[in-house]
Amino acid sequence: MLAEITYRAEVCGCTFITQDDIRNAFPSVLVEHAVEDYSRHVADPQLLQLIGVIIRGDQQSRTIGLDQGDSLSPPTLNLRLHYCLDLPLSVAVPDNTFWYRYADNIFYLSRSAAEGNQALSRARCLLQEAQFELKGIGNSPQNLLRQGTRIPILGLLLGWNGSRIEFSISRESYHKLALRLERVHEEPKPTVVARRVIQGWIESLGSVFESGEALQSLRQVRQIAADTGFREIGTYSQLEDWADKARIRWIGLKERVWQRLQQGNEL
């Protein structure tokens, strides 16, 4: 998704980003609709019945809501939103607007604020028909080209640097890392787990390191580790190695995505 966003903004000129979240997404799922969604893919009636039992959990008379800790809840929510939002949107948004959804977070890229608002309005109507609603907080279209603009998206901040998107790490992402490391002390081997947590966190940020923010970010990571009681998490060169591998993977992914999108435009 992030790789496609860079293409739409840098190549297609879609620099207006409109985003919102679905309010109380899991508690708002109608169980009957969710089972109907599964029936599009599951032919075995016994298996379908089992899915319904799992969805309802310990409240078999439940008609609405999913348990967020249940392993079947995330795919059930995704399936529900696929049919009530994704598919209708694919034929209902303007040609110059591109939409993305990550769980209950929705994003729209367009060439103007008006197009972004139109797409968001359409999404709001579709969701209301399925008993969902948007939070509607801070969802006005923002133009990346506006100086000083930093748009939060999935723990990152999007900005514009000359002719390209630049990613940076949000304070929220650093804060979540610190909270995760604090909880690691409850593990049997906290130092080992902390090292894995930090490695995984760094390896998910290849887009940030492409922008040359590795030095500052890794210093911040080491400080967070020290503040949460983990001074022995590996050498700085080890952290740099993780960051460099993440950067290389991100660049390769972005190249493949851009090539696919360019080939699609040529057809």
Summary of the structure (lengths in Angstrom):
residues: 267
radius of gyration: 21.1
end to end distance: 21.5
largest distance: 57.8
contacts: 800
relative contact order: 0.12
helix: 54%
strand: 14%
